[in-house]
């Protein structure tokens, strides 16, 4: 029985991941009002999960109310950022870099292991995993970035201009920065869950836990990317 349980869990996790990617992909492909509705529904679920965790904090009512307000602002900013990124054609490269970070960190961390970053918060996260996530994210943007960004910011990016030399180096550096932010978001959610005394942020997604567990790294990255997009627009 013990030998079949992991396979069963893997099947559930894989099935859930396929459904999540399909729904997110449909929303991104549809764009416009459908994408905004998708983001708003997701934001509502995130705020609900945040509230259920904050309600379990070992703090007084005022402190919990402060944390609840902070979470609402945090999620709202991320939602607005995603909508702004979709309008600027930046969701796909940002999402791709975050996914590459997760994959690179998982496989490199599992293969190499080594010193933990913050074992009291997230015992499984290692420095080697962070390095793997940075490399994977940087390589993705360097290789696919020119194509992904060619239509971004109203078509103001020139694929040839960012595909070689300094442009490629900047994409690698951006990928590394995205990986660091994504891991920071992961650590932040892990810390929140430890304060709440829960393993997962929710149970919406079979085999994966809650929505916060899946997008914890995307939230800070989206906010930072939207800010960068705004700075690019006002500087051109």
Residue, then its C-alpha position, 0 to 999 in steps of 0.5 A: x500500500x505504501x508503494x502505491x500511495x505516492x503514485x496516487x498522490x502524484x497522479x492527483x497533483x499532476x491532474x490538478x496542475x494540468x487543470x490549473x494551467x489550462x484555466x490560466x492559459x485560457x484566461x490569458x489567451x482570452x485576455x480583456x474582461x475574462x482575464x480581469x474576472x479570472x484575476x479578481x476571482x483569484x484575488x477573492x480566494x486569496x483574501x479568504x485564505x489569508x483571513x483563515x490563516x490570520x484568524x489562527x494567529x496567536x495575537x490580539x484582535x487589533x494585531x490580527x486586524x492589522x495583518x488582515x488589512x495588510x494581506x488585503x492590500x498585498x493581494x489587491x496590489x498583486x491583482x492590479x499588477x497582473x491586470x496592468x501586466x496583461x495590458x502591457x503584454x508582460x504576463x507570459x514572460x513574468x509567469x514563465x520566469x516564476x515557473x522556471x524558478x520553481x522548477x530549477x529550485x526544486x530539481x537543483x535543490x533535490x539533487x545538490x542539497x546543501x546548507x538551508x537558507x532559513x530552516x526555521x521557516x522553510x526546512x526544504x529550501x537550500x542555497x543551491x535551490x535558490x541558485x538553480x532557480x536563478x539560473x533557470x529563470x535567467x536562462x528562460x528569459x535570455x532564450x525566450x525573452x526576446x520573443x516573449x517581450x517583442x509585443x510588450x509595452x505596446x510593441x516598443x520592445x525590439x526583439x533584436x535589440x534585446x537578444x544579444x550582448x547587453x540585452x541578453x545580460x539584462x534579461x539574465x539579471x532580470x531572471x535572477x532578480x525574479x527568482x529571488x523575489x519569488x523565493x522571498x514570496x515563498x518564504x513569506x507565505x511559509x512564515x505566515x503558515x507557521x504563525x497560523x500553525x497550518x500546513x497549507x493555506x487552503x484545500x481548494x486544489x487537490x494535491x496542492x493545498x490552497x491557491x496561496x501555496x501556488x502563487x506565493x512567489x508570483x505575487x511580489x514578482x507581479x508587483x515589482x514587474x508592474x512597477x518596472x513596466x510603469x517606470x519604462x513607460x514614463x521614461x520613454 
